[in-house]
Amino acid sequence: MPQHQEQHCGTQHHPSSCSVPPHPPASVTPAKPNAKYPCYKCGKTGHFSKNCLALRRSQAPVLIRDKPCQNKKKGPKRDPAPREGRVHYTHVDQIPEGELVLASTFLVNEHPTVVLFDSGATHTFVSKSYATKHGYHIDNMKAKYHFTASGSPIDTNQIVRHLRLCIGIEEFYVDPVVLPNQGIDIILGMDWIKEHNVLLEITSRTVQMKSSRSGKVMHIHLPGHKHSPPPPDRDVEFTIELVPGTAPVSKRPYRMALDELKELKTQLQDSSPWGCPALFVEKKDQGGKRLCVDYQPLNAVTVKNKYPLPHIDILFDQLGGATVFSKIDLRSGYHQIKVREEDIPKTAFSTRYGLYEYLVMSFGLTNALAFFMYLMNSVFMNELDKFVVVFIDDILVYSKNEKEHEEHLRIYLALGSINFMPSLASEVAFLGHILSAKGVAVDPSKVEDVLNWKQPQNVTEIWSFLGLAGYYRCFIKDFSKIAKPMTALT
């Protein structure tokens, strides 16, 4: 069948198959298109541009089928806003007790990671050393960002994108800004907390959030980060000097109860030619079990540090006239000092599950106490015998009045880089004594310990009793005469 030029659209096809609706009849006969001049819409001849079929088709609505995406890919992430912000704590040891932050260990890209929830941080941050250690790709942002970290200004333009964070059964992708001097692996700031409408319950150590799977509110309990990050690098490190010609010492592990074996499973296995046995002792004040290592074989071949410890009575002689006191107990003081890298294998201890090594100074090492005392005296050298008393990890600030005490505390806080103000008291328990404006007295609880002491059954128990009672010999008249019968038994 021959085709005719259709009058509505100007192309060669039968009118019945024309997809362009007919125009209303015009009173004036339309002009014929000039074949010499093409349509300026589609470039073809034989029609006017106002009747161009290509134009009408391009303006027609397009129907898109609503199919689920089979392979969703993350688009390019924008750089975080704003370009200025802050982070209060970049290291775990900076966080005071009771602060409104939570920290625990989670998996980030399948790596165990210490994560801090900090509502005082404006952005989410990642430690540069942590990112480099795990090979995460660090991108450069278009502009530099200015942050205040622990009171110090930091400029950075680096970011790590698409880190997968697992909290419970939930997965999150974070784009943390890189901080060069950050000691905590990852800090989740207010940008992440707001985005996911997270509620932090500090007292119960619980994170409350809405599940993306079920839509229900979840309460995720944080057990606490048992694997704290190592302390920052310092000018001093703990060393273990051995007697020349010493061979590595290795002992069989001690037998442990089932509950003690469960505690050990949380440690990381390592290998070393050294190995001292480990055991657990009960914590008197906090409850639970404390891991201790019997370092007697190692201590026997270690060159001893003869640094003297101060006598308690001499320390208390400096307190004359003091009426206001503040006591500071250092939290995990020994664990703030790194062990020299070549000495780390010497700290190994053996268990049923293998060998473990300490990266930080451990209790039980023969020179640990003397080294820590030396370090503390070095820090507070100018303040000793003026308004500061230091005995290993116990620190006392004393003053004649509150105004003077506030000034003394400012100096102390500046020296220790501490972010919280210790409480003031007119009476304080310190090193088994009660200190007040009246002077020094015996702690009543220690008197109860002496009175309730069980009858010694061997020489070791006799020495233990005499050691406690003799600690207060300056308060007991003729102590040596009273203790002479027991001393004779030893």
VMD Tcl script that draws the C-alpha trace (Angstrom):
set ca {
  {0.00 0.00 0.00}
  {1.44 3.37 -0.99}
  {2.18 5.78 1.83}
  {1.15 9.42 1.79}
  {2.68 12.40 3.45}
  {0.80 12.84 6.69}
  {-0.40 16.39 7.21}
  {-0.10 16.37 10.98}
  {3.57 15.49 11.29}
  {4.95 15.97 7.79}
  {6.52 12.51 7.39}
  {5.79 9.63 4.96}
  {3.35 7.18 6.56}
  {-0.33 6.34 6.52}
  {-2.51 8.72 8.59}
  {-3.98 5.83 10.58}
  {-0.54 5.03 11.98}
  {0.38 8.61 12.89}
  {1.18 8.99 16.58}
  {0.84 12.78 16.59}
  {-2.67 13.95 17.46}
  {-4.35 16.05 14.73}
  {-4.34 19.83 15.04}
  {-7.62 21.65 15.26}
  {-8.78 22.97 11.89}
  {-7.42 26.39 11.06}
  {-9.34 29.11 9.28}
  {-6.29 29.88 7.23}
  {-4.66 27.32 5.00}
  {-1.27 26.54 6.49}
  {1.79 27.30 4.50}
  {3.70 24.45 2.99}
  {7.15 23.78 4.42}
  {10.08 24.66 2.19}
  {12.15 21.56 1.44}
  {15.26 23.69 1.15}
  {15.26 24.70 4.83}
  {15.61 21.94 7.44}
  {13.90 21.90 10.82}
  {16.13 23.63 13.34}
  {15.00 21.14 16.01}
  {15.86 17.84 14.33}
  {17.69 18.93 11.16}
  {15.25 17.19 8.77}
  {13.19 18.76 6.01}
  {9.51 18.50 5.13}
  {8.01 20.03 8.28}
  {8.04 23.10 10.47}
  {9.84 23.05 13.80}
  {6.57 23.65 15.66}
  {5.30 20.33 14.25}
  {8.55 18.45 14.87}
  {7.79 14.92 16.05}
  {11.23 14.54 17.64}
  {10.57 17.59 19.82}
  {7.21 16.25 20.97}
  {8.67 12.84 21.79}
  {11.46 14.41 23.81}
  {8.88 16.31 25.86}
  {6.72 13.26 26.48}
  {6.78 11.77 29.99}
  {9.05 8.77 30.49}
  {7.85 5.79 32.52}
  {10.50 4.08 34.71}
  {9.88 0.66 36.16}
  {10.30 0.51 39.91}
  {12.82 -2.34 40.16}
  {14.98 -2.94 43.22}
  {18.66 -2.14 42.78}
  {20.61 -5.35 42.42}
  {24.08 -3.87 42.86}
  {24.08 -0.66 44.84}
  {27.40 1.13 44.94}
  {28.35 3.90 47.31}
  {28.74 7.20 45.52}
  {31.54 9.61 46.23}
  {31.36 10.92 49.77}
  {31.42 14.62 50.46}
  {33.96 16.08 52.82}
  {32.55 16.57 56.34}
  {31.23 19.93 57.47}
  {31.99 22.25 59.18}
  {35.71 22.80 58.59}
  {36.38 23.67 62.22}
  {35.80 21.55 65.29}
  {37.20 20.05 68.44}
  {38.00 16.82 70.22}
  {38.61 16.76 73.95}
  {40.44 13.48 74.47}
  {42.93 11.92 72.08}
  {44.32 9.36 74.55}
  {42.54 7.06 77.00}
  {44.65 8.21 79.96}
  {43.33 11.77 79.48}
  {39.74 10.76 80.27}
  {38.81 11.47 83.92}
  {36.60 9.13 85.89}
  {32.88 9.85 85.41}
  {33.31 11.75 82.14}
  {30.42 11.49 79.66}
  {32.21 9.20 77.23}
  {32.19 5.47 76.58}
  {34.92 3.31 75.12}
  {34.91 -0.31 74.03}
  {36.40 -2.67 71.46}
  {34.59 -3.30 68.15}
  {35.44 -4.74 64.76}
  {36.34 -2.18 62.09}
  {37.04 -3.82 58.73}
  {37.44 -7.06 60.71}
  {40.17 -5.56 62.95}
  {39.65 -5.29 66.75}
  {39.53 -1.54 67.35}
  {39.23 0.67 70.42}
  {36.30 3.01 69.73}
  {35.44 6.03 71.88}
  {31.91 7.49 71.88}
  {32.49 11.19 72.61}
  {29.61 13.67 72.58}
  {32.17 16.44 73.08}
  {33.85 15.77 69.73}
  {32.39 17.56 66.72}
  {33.56 15.04 64.11}
  {34.50 11.39 63.81}
  {38.26 10.86 63.93}
  {40.76 8.07 63.28}
  {44.32 7.72 64.48}
  {46.86 8.04 61.68}
  {49.06 5.35 63.21}
  {46.06 2.99 63.41}
  {45.06 3.69 59.79}
  {48.63 3.18 58.57}
  {49.05 -0.01 60.59}
  {46.04 -1.66 58.93}
  {46.77 -0.32 55.45}
  {43.67 1.89 55.12}
  {43.75 4.26 52.16}
  {44.08 7.88 53.28}
  {42.51 10.47 50.95}
  {43.27 14.17 50.76}
  {40.29 16.50 51.18}
  {39.85 19.62 49.06}
  {40.40 22.01 51.97}
  {42.26 21.97 55.25}
  {40.34 21.43 58.46}
  {41.20 23.14 61.73}
  {40.60 21.29 65.00}
  {41.38 21.84 68.66}
  {42.58 18.55 70.16}
  {43.14 18.47 73.93}
  {43.64 22.23 73.84}
  {46.19 22.16 71.00}
  {45.46 23.33 67.42}
  {45.74 20.72 64.66}
  {45.34 21.25 60.90}
  {44.60 18.28 58.66}
  {43.22 17.59 55.20}
  {43.26 13.78 55.38}
  {40.34 11.39 55.65}
  {39.71 7.63 55.52}
  {36.51 6.67 53.70}
  {34.07 3.77 54.03}
  {35.35 2.07 57.18}
  {32.89 -0.65 58.18}
  {32.10 -0.50 61.90}
  {30.23 -3.38 63.55}
  {28.30 -2.64 66.76}
  {26.30 -5.66 67.83}
  {24.52 -6.91 64.71}
  {24.45 -3.45 63.14}
  {26.90 -2.23 60.51}
  {27.83 1.39 59.90}
  {30.10 3.06 57.37}
  {32.11 5.97 58.72}
  {34.44 8.48 57.06}
  {36.71 9.60 59.91}
  {39.05 12.57 59.71}
  {42.69 11.62 60.30}
  {44.43 13.07 63.36}
  {48.22 12.61 63.53}
  {48.67 12.49 67.32}
  {45.56 10.56 68.29}
  {46.14 7.64 70.67}
  {42.60 6.23 70.48}
  {41.91 4.19 67.34}
  {38.56 5.76 66.40}
  {36.49 8.51 68.04}
  {32.79 8.66 67.15}
  {31.75 12.29 67.53}
  {28.49 14.23 67.43}
  {28.23 13.98 63.63}
  {27.83 10.19 63.91}
  {25.78 10.34 67.14}
  {23.28 12.78 65.57}
  {23.05 10.93 62.26}
  {22.04 7.68 63.96}
  {20.12 9.26 66.86}
  {22.28 7.49 69.43}
  {21.72 7.86 73.16}
  {24.67 7.17 75.48}
  {23.86 5.87 78.96}
  {27.10 6.37 80.85}
  {26.16 4.79 84.19}
  {25.02 1.50 82.69}
  {27.59 1.65 79.84}
  {24.83 1.24 77.27}
  {24.40 2.57 73.75}
  {20.76 3.03 72.70}
  {19.92 3.18 68.99}
  {17.26 2.14 66.51}
  {17.91 -1.03 64.53}
  {18.00 -0.55 60.77}
  {16.85 -4.16 60.35}
  {13.85 -4.45 62.67}
  {13.17 -0.79 63.48}
  {13.17 -1.63 67.19}
  {15.18 0.27 69.79}
  {18.31 -1.64 70.81}
  {20.23 -1.38 74.07}
  {23.82 -2.48 73.47}
  {25.88 -2.98 76.61}
  {29.55 -2.07 76.32}
  {31.76 -4.37 78.42}
  {34.67 -1.93 78.34}
  {37.85 -2.07 76.29}
  {40.10 -4.62 77.92}
  {42.81 -4.06 75.35}
  {43.64 -0.42 75.97}
  {45.90 1.24 73.43}
  {49.55 1.55 74.44}
  {50.69 4.82 75.99}
  {52.24 7.48 73.76}
  {55.96 7.48 73.08}
  {57.95 9.23 75.79}
  {61.59 10.06 76.38}
  {61.88 7.32 79.02}
  {61.32 3.58 78.64}
  {61.58 0.76 81.14}
  {64.63 -1.43 80.55}
  {65.59 -4.86 81.89}
  {69.36 -5.20 82.19}
  {70.50 -8.78 82.76}
  {73.58 -10.19 84.43}
  {76.13 -10.94 81.67}
  {75.95 -14.50 80.36}
  {72.36 -15.05 81.48}
  {70.39 -17.64 79.50}
  {66.63 -17.28 78.97}
  {64.52 -18.65 81.81}
  {61.37 -20.64 81.08}
  {59.06 -22.25 83.65}
  {56.02 -24.47 83.33}
  {52.69 -22.69 83.85}
  {50.83 -23.00 87.15}
  {47.57 -24.93 87.37}
  {44.47 -22.74 87.30}
  {40.78 -23.11 88.03}
  {38.24 -23.02 85.20}
  {37.17 -19.45 85.88}
  {40.81 -18.36 85.84}
  {41.38 -20.10 82.52}
  {38.48 -18.15 81.03}
  {40.20 -14.91 82.01}
  {43.33 -15.94 80.13}
  {41.50 -16.59 76.87}
  {41.05 -12.85 76.35}
  {44.82 -12.38 75.96}
  {46.82 -12.47 72.74}
  {49.18 -15.36 72.13}
  {52.86 -14.72 71.43}
  {56.17 -16.59 71.43}
  {59.34 -15.95 73.39}
  {62.31 -17.93 74.73}
  {61.42 -16.49 78.13}
  {58.43 -17.55 80.19}
  {57.53 -16.98 83.86}
  {54.39 -18.58 85.33}
  {51.24 -16.52 85.92}
  {48.60 -16.67 88.62}
  {45.52 -14.78 89.81}
  {44.97 -12.99 93.11}
  {41.71 -11.60 94.46}
  {41.21 -7.83 94.33}
  {40.43 -6.68 97.86}
  {38.69 -3.39 97.06}
  {37.18 -3.79 93.60}
  {36.49 -7.51 93.55}
  {37.37 -9.81 90.69}
  {40.74 -11.32 89.85}
  {44.04 -9.61 89.16}
  {46.54 -11.29 86.86}
  {50.00 -11.49 88.43}
  {53.22 -12.93 87.07}
  {55.80 -14.72 89.19}
  {58.90 -12.96 87.89}
  {61.25 -14.50 90.49}
  {63.33 -16.37 87.87}
  {63.77 -13.19 85.81}
  {64.37 -10.96 88.83}
  {67.15 -13.28 90.04}
  {69.23 -12.51 86.93}
  {68.32 -8.83 86.60}
  {70.80 -6.10 87.52}
  {69.16 -4.32 90.47}
  {68.32 -0.63 90.46}
  {69.31 0.81 93.85}
  {67.10 3.90 93.66}
  {65.94 4.56 97.26}
  {62.31 4.79 98.33}
  {61.36 7.64 100.70}
  {60.64 6.83 104.33}
  {56.99 7.33 105.27}
  {57.76 9.22 108.49}
  {60.02 11.67 106.64}
  {57.28 12.35 104.09}
  {54.77 13.16 106.82}
  {57.21 15.55 108.50}
  {56.60 17.97 105.60}
  {52.90 18.36 106.45}
  {53.27 20.67 109.44}
  {50.58 23.38 109.36}
  {48.64 21.86 106.45}
  {44.83 21.99 106.75}
  {43.63 21.26 103.18}
  {44.47 18.08 101.26}
  {43.83 16.46 97.87}
  {44.72 12.82 97.22}
  {45.31 11.56 93.68}
  {45.57 7.86 92.85}
  {47.13 7.33 89.45}
  {45.08 4.98 87.29}
  {47.22 2.10 85.97}
  {50.34 4.15 86.56}
  {52.74 1.33 85.68}
  {50.95 0.77 82.40}
  {51.70 4.32 81.25}
  {55.37 3.41 80.71}
  {56.43 1.42 77.67}
  {58.95 -1.40 77.87}
  {61.97 -1.00 75.62}
  {61.29 -2.99 72.45}
  {64.24 -5.37 72.81}
  {63.22 -6.14 76.41}
  {59.59 -7.03 75.65}
  {60.33 -10.78 75.15}
  {61.80 -10.89 78.69}
  {58.39 -10.00 80.15}
  {56.78 -13.13 78.68}
  {54.77 -15.34 81.01}
  {53.55 -18.86 80.36}
  {49.99 -20.15 80.58}
  {48.06 -23.15 79.41}
  {47.15 -21.23 76.24}
  {50.65 -20.12 75.34}
  {52.99 -17.22 76.02}
  {52.08 -13.57 76.56}
  {54.24 -10.47 76.61}
  {53.82 -7.09 78.27}
  {54.24 -4.01 76.11}
  {54.14 -1.82 79.22}
  {55.82 -2.02 82.61}
  {54.34 -4.84 84.67}
  {53.93 -5.38 88.40}
  {56.38 -7.86 89.87}
  {59.46 -6.80 87.90}
  {62.28 -6.13 90.33}
  {63.14 -2.62 89.11}
  {59.63 -1.45 88.24}
  {58.91 0.18 91.59}
  {62.26 2.01 91.76}
  {61.99 3.18 88.14}
  {58.47 4.50 88.66}
  {59.53 6.30 91.85}
  {62.43 7.89 89.98}
  {60.11 9.01 87.19}
  {57.58 10.57 89.57}
  {60.29 12.41 91.51}
  {61.67 13.76 88.23}
  {58.27 15.15 87.22}
  {57.54 16.81 90.59}
  {61.11 17.65 91.64}
  {60.47 21.39 92.10}
  {57.26 20.79 94.09}
  {58.49 18.08 96.48}
  {58.74 19.16 100.13}
  {56.77 22.31 99.25}
  {53.20 21.15 98.63}
  {53.45 17.69 97.00}
  {54.13 14.26 98.53}
  {54.79 11.37 96.15}
  {55.06 7.71 97.13}
  {55.12 5.50 94.02}
  {51.65 6.03 92.45}
  {50.05 7.84 95.43}
  {50.20 11.64 95.28}
  {49.16 14.13 97.96}
  {48.80 17.89 97.48}
  {48.70 19.80 100.80}
  {48.27 23.49 101.69}
  {47.68 25.79 104.65}
  {44.38 27.20 103.33}
  {41.94 26.78 100.44}
  {43.17 29.78 98.44}
  {46.74 28.52 98.55}
  {45.51 25.00 97.76}
  {43.75 26.11 94.57}
  {47.00 27.64 93.31}
  {48.92 24.49 94.20}
  {46.40 22.35 92.32}
  {46.75 24.51 89.20}
  {50.49 23.92 89.22}
  {50.00 20.18 89.77}
  {47.43 19.87 86.98}
  {49.72 21.69 84.55}
  {52.61 19.34 85.37}
  {50.52 16.20 85.00}
  {48.50 17.33 81.94}
  {45.35 16.34 83.85}
  {41.88 17.49 82.78}
  {39.94 17.20 86.06}
  {40.10 18.96 89.42}
  {40.70 16.72 92.48}
  {38.41 17.24 95.47}
  {39.50 19.25 98.53}
  {39.27 17.76 102.03}
  {40.23 18.72 105.56}
  {40.85 15.05 106.39}
  {42.12 12.36 104.05}
  {43.29 8.73 104.23}
  {46.78 8.39 102.76}
  {49.21 5.45 102.91}
  {47.37 3.80 105.80}
  {47.17 7.00 107.86}
  {44.58 9.71 108.49}
  {45.91 13.21 107.76}
  {44.24 16.35 109.11}
  {45.04 19.71 110.71}
  {45.44 17.83 114.00}
  {48.32 15.80 112.59}
  {48.88 12.18 111.54}
  {46.90 9.26 112.99}
  {46.58 5.54 112.29}
  {43.81 4.52 109.91}
  {41.20 2.75 112.12}
  {40.63 0.10 109.46}
  {44.30 -0.92 109.72}
  {43.96 -1.25 113.49}
  {41.07 -3.65 112.87}
  {43.28 -5.68 110.53}
  {45.94 -6.06 113.24}
  {43.39 -7.00 115.92}
  {41.64 -9.54 113.67}
  {44.83 -11.14 112.32}
  {44.73 -14.93 112.47}
  {47.31 -16.70 114.61}
  {50.46 -17.25 112.49}
  {51.22 -20.90 111.72}
  {54.70 -20.56 110.19}
  {57.64 -18.19 109.85}
  {56.27 -16.56 106.71}
  {53.00 -15.68 108.44}
  {54.91 -14.29 111.43}
  {56.89 -11.98 109.17}
  {53.67 -10.84 107.47}
  {52.12 -9.90 110.80}
  {55.24 -8.14 112.06}
  {55.46 -6.24 108.79}
  {51.96 -4.79 109.17}
  {52.29 -4.07 112.89}
  {55.79 -2.64 112.47}
  {54.50 -0.18 109.86}
  {52.90 1.69 112.78}
  {55.73 1.20 115.27}
  {56.11 4.96 115.77}
  {52.64 4.94 117.38}
  {53.44 2.01 119.71}
  {55.67 2.58 122.70}
  {58.42 -0.04 123.15}
  {57.34 -1.88 120.01}
  {60.63 -3.78 119.70}
  {60.28 -5.16 123.24}
  {56.68 -6.22 122.62}
  {57.56 -7.92 119.34}
  {60.76 -9.57 120.63}
  {59.15 -12.98 121.47}
  {57.69 -13.26 117.96}
  {60.89 -12.04 116.34}
  {62.80 -14.79 118.16}
  {60.63 -17.41 116.42}
  {61.92 -16.34 113.04}
}
mol new
graphics top color blue
foreach p $ca { graphics top sphere $p radius 0.5 }
foreach p [lrange $ca 0 end-1] q [lrange $ca 1 end] { graphics top cylinder $p $q radius 0.2 }
display resetview
